[in-house]
Amino acid sequence: MRALRAGKKKMKKLINKFVIFAFATLAFAGHSMAADEAADQLVKRISTEVIDAAKNDKDIQAGNQKRINDLVEAKILPYVNFQRMTSLAVGKSWREATPEQQKLLVTEFRTLLVYTYSGAIAQIRDQQVEFKPFRAAPEDTEVEVRTQVIQKRGEPIQLSYRLEKAPGGWKIFDINVLGAWLVETYKGSFASEISKSGIDGLIKTLTEKNKKLAAAPAKPAK
């Protein structure tokens, strides 16, 4: 039983690491995205741009937290539908929350993801992204873009993005790493917290977590 728990904990850390990389590869995109840009082309362009940028920025590699956070805040938000991501993670309790509670949940969950994933930008070194064949019909409003992360050591990491078509272009609302979707990963812990202390308890937990992350120094890549 102890070995099983240790194995699950190790797998969770591995999933978190590459979910972090998934968001990091999208954090430096510029605002030049065309509304009619295909979903797979959007992911490909941004992934290439961010890897190149991170490899050549000494401040980012040194773990300059403010610079990294500012860049994430400025660049990641236009390409992620945090409201949908939050509502999916909260599940059925989302409909029971007041508009003010929903607003706070989105704010705190977004902040959690930004703080959590900003640290990965400093870790980008030799990773490369390969793109798998993209299959979608012109009328599709939700698609999945499948990629894999190639490193010098270890097996390729399978990485997929779910995107929805919005008026301003495609937006990400979920990420899959090693078969685990980000929304489902959080959904269980969110449901547990809500069952114990309600929506306000979940908001409080997220707020406290964000305060700890804000106070933690960034770690430069080794």
Secondary structure by P-SEA (a helix, b strand, c coil): caaaaaaaaaaaaaaaaaaaaaaaaaccccccccccccaaaaaaaaaaaaaaaaaccccccccaaaaaaaaaaaccccccaaaaaaaaaaccccccccaaaaaaaaaaaaaaaaaaaccccccccbbbbbbcbbbbcccccbbbbbbbbbcccccbbbbbbbbbbccccbbbcccccccccccccaaaaaaaaaacccaaaaaaaaaaaaaaaaabbbbccc
